[in-house]
Amino acid sequence: MARLNDQYEVIGFLRIDYVKKATGDRVQGYEVYLTPTQPPEGLIGVYAEKVYLSEKYAFYKPEIGDIVRKAYNRFGSVEDLIVSG
């Protein structure tokens, strides 16, 4: 799906905090729900996506209504969100 821009609005988030049973490692971060500021052409309804941000790597703390851009790591996964100014 082609995107007209790479800006997204934060429409929700969920705090994640648990311990993996297999390893005992603690997982902390946020599931952040985004919608593009310019929806894809031909979209009927609402488009939203979820990204996971680990507190280990991400500096961004979610706020509803923020306009953000995605920052990717070297593996192509979203690693952080950057507030567009």
N, C-alpha and C positions, 0 to 999 in steps of 0.2 A: 504494500500500500504506500503510495507516494504521499509524503507530508509536505504541505505548503510552507511550513516553518517548523522550527524546533522548540517553540515555546509552549509550555503547558501550564494550566492552572491546577493548583492543589485543591481537590474537592473532598478529601478525607484522608485519614491516616489511622493506623492501629499500632499501638506499642507492642513489641515482641520482647519477651523475657522468659527464657526457659533453659533447662539443663538437658543436654543430650544424654539419653540413657546409655548409649553404647560407649561414649567416651568420657562423659562427665563434664564436657566443655559447656560453658555458659554461652548462650546466644542472646544478644541484645541488639535491638535496632527498631526499625519502623517498616511497616508496609505502607507505602504512600500511594494514594489513588489520584491519578492525573487525567485531565481531559485536555486535548489540544486547544489552543486559543483560536486556531482556524481549523475547523473540522475538515476531514477528507471530503473531496468532491463526491457528491452522490449519496452521502450519508443520510439515512433516515433514522431519527432517534438520537440517542446519546452515545458517544464513544468515550470509553474510559479504559485505562490500563493501570496495572498495579506494578510497582517496583519495590524491591526490598533494599533498604539501606542499613548496613551494619554499623553499629556505633564504633567498631574498630577502625573503619576507614572513612566514614562520612562525617563531614563537619556540619552539614545542614540539619536543622531541627525543624520539622514540618509546622506550618501555619496555614490554616484554611485561607484560600484566596491568593496565596503567593503565586507569582508568575515565575516559572523556573525553566532552566535548560538542563538537559541531562549531561553528566560527565561520565565517560566510559573508562574502564580500566583496559589494560593491554590485551585482555581476553575477550573484549567486546561486550562485557556486562556493565550495566549501570552501577557505578560505584558511589556517586554523589549527585546532588542536585545543586545548581547554582542559581541564586535569585537574580532575575533579570532586572536591571536598573534602568 
